[in-house]
Amino acid sequence: MEKTMFDIATQLFDGQDIRFGPIDFEKDPEVESKWTHNAEFMRLFEFDPARPISAAIVKKQYEKLEKQIEENRNLFHFMIRAKADDRLIGKAMIIRIEWSNSNCVLRLGIGAPEDRRKGYGTQALRMLLRFAFAELNLFRVTANVPEYNAGALALFRKFGFTEEVRRRQALDRDGRRWDLLVFGLLKDEWLNQASA
Amino acid sequence: MKDLFRGELVRLTSEEPEFRARQEVLWQNDTEFHRLADGDPAEMYSTKKIQGWLEKAVEDSFGPERYSFSIRTLEGDKLIGFLGLWCNLIHSEVWVGIGIGDRAYWGKGYGTDAMKLCVQYAFMELGVQRVSLGLHAYNPRALRAYEKAGFRLEGRTRQDLAREGKRYDSLWMGILRHEWLQMQNGDKA
């Protein structure tokens, strides 16, 4: 990873092929509504039951989310956009921040199947970790991954996360039970890698 | 049928929010209790505020996802703590939180007894597949109590918690339905 990561002038929200941006209330609801019509995406990204959500309801959810961010001050939300055409391709979030314990939970999703396996997730996670450790100055980050989400497992392992907890048979899908894995990464571990 | 609410040392009861709030406002003076039971900073809330939360919890407990009990001793009928269950109906899992606020009853099996009732309630009344909980690494007494109730340690999130200038792991435990049933058969044999 580039040394410039630790430069004050290096942009936090600007990656190689992607950038982080705010919600676009005009364009994004349509796109995200489309993702929710793909059950596979919903099952990779959500623990709640998959269900198609209309653009109007997605818009309401955005409003609720921005209100929550403003009131609770314990979460951050970014839209991931492809720099080439400014298209919405995913979401990156830091949630459940405990300021006194300096910890949080990460969430990351690439919406459309055709945008996966192109390195967007890797770039987004790199930016999200820098934001968590070098901007929010958190001490540790946590990620919860179902055992059936092979893409996410590979991604977090690639970034040096440690598999810390295996919550046995905690999820029920497709008529069987699945383990939920909890991954953790500490600031020191991230610093050592990022400067290597 | 078994009496779901009666153990060997304690029973699970409802409580008037007003009475329980008067106890909880005393318990919150004990910051060691707070730090054992919770990961957030210790705070001082009024009886009125606590009573409001308890009233809200009573209202919520008419839904299928939230169950809240007071823990009372069989001998003397003394209110010593509380028990909360959060049920995830979709994934058939219950999360548990327990606190024995009266420190005269620590380390004497009261918490273990209440936790056994809790697990029994989750599997035999709520019918879930799994019961889960979390605790702090600096609370070995709770770890032993949960192991006695049948929970298995499933891992630790490293340096999760900051207290007194040091960092501590959080421990995560679970018990599966078939493990608990096996335990019951073993107890009978």
Interface residues (C-beta under 8 A of the other chain):
Chain A: F47 D48 P49 E98 S100 N101 S102 N103 F139 R140 T142 T162 E164 V165 R166 R167 R168 Q169 A170 L171 D172 R177 V182 G184 L186
Chain B: G39 D40 P41 I90 H91 S92 E93 Q129 R130 S132 E154 G155 R156 T157 R158 Q159 D160 L161 A162 R167 W172 G174 L176
